[in-house]
Amino acid sequence: MSVFVALIIFSLAFYLFYRVKAYRSNKYVEKKWLSAKASIALGLFVTFFGVNQFFLNRSTISLVIGSIFILIGVASAWAGYRAYKHYLPQAIEEAKQQTAK
């Protein structure tokens, strides 16, 4: 159970880290790319929180809420991963153009 607490804390820290980096970025595609990474971290946070619910209580409500959190978290992480893959080549190209100037 303490492993999931550590994973929850790490994923929340990565979410905040990438969200702040995206906010401070001046480049459009890099901002989208960093937001996608933040979305992956947030999805993992919600997923780990849902898995942790399975070990805290064994009630039906806890299992249902944990399952919902897992579904929402996996969907968010998957959407973030797809956005990450989409924006990665564009972010590399944007960085090359920025350094060429």
N, C-alpha and C positions, 0 to 999 in steps of 0.2 A: 504494500500500500504506500509506503514512503517513496517507492520508486516513481509512482504516478504523481505524487505531490511534487517531486523534483522535476519531472517532465512538464507538469503544469506550470511551474515557476519559470523554467527555461523557455518554454514556448511563449509565455506571456512577455518575458524579457525580450525575446527576439521580435515579437510583434511590436512592442514599443520602440525598439531600436530601428526597425525598418520603417515604421510609420514616421518617426522623427526624421530619418534620412530622406524619405520621400517628400516630406513637407519642406525640408530645407533645400532640396534640389531645384536647380533653375532649368534643367533640361526636361523637355516634355516627355520623351520616350523613357528616359531614365526614371522619371517620376512614376510612370505607369509600371515599369519593371519592378521598382522597389515596392510599389503598392501590391503587386502580385505576390512578392515574397512575404509581405506582411499578411496577406490573405491566407497564404499557406500556414504561416505561424498561428494565426487566429483559428484556423480550422483545426490544427493540431491541438491547440489549447482546449477548444470545445470538445474534441474527441477524447482527449485524456481526462477531461472533467467527467464526461459521460461514463468512461470505463471505470473511473474511480467511484462513481455512484454504485456500481455493482458490488463493490467490496465494503462500502460503508453500511448499508442497510440491505436487508433481504426482503423488503416489502414490495408489493406489486407496483405501487406508485413509484418507488425508487427505480425499479427495473424499467418501467415504461418511460420515465423521464430520462434515464440514462440512455436508453435506446434511441430516443428522439435526439438527444445531444450528439450521440455517435453519428447518426444519419446526417444531421445538419453539419457537423464538423467535417466529416469525410467529403460531403458535397462541396463545402467551402474550400477545403484543401485541394480537391480535384480541380475546381474552377480556377483557383489561384495557380496551380501547376500548369494548366493549359494556357493561362494568360502569361505566365513566366516564359514558357516555351515560345509563345507568339512574339513577345517583346524582346527576347534576348538577342536575336540577330539585329534587330533595329537599334537596340541600345549599343551594341558593339559598333555598328556603322555610325551612329551619332557621336560616339566617343572618338572614333577615328577622324571624323570631320572636324570635331572640336579641336583635336590636337594638331590637325593639319593647318589650321588658321594661324 
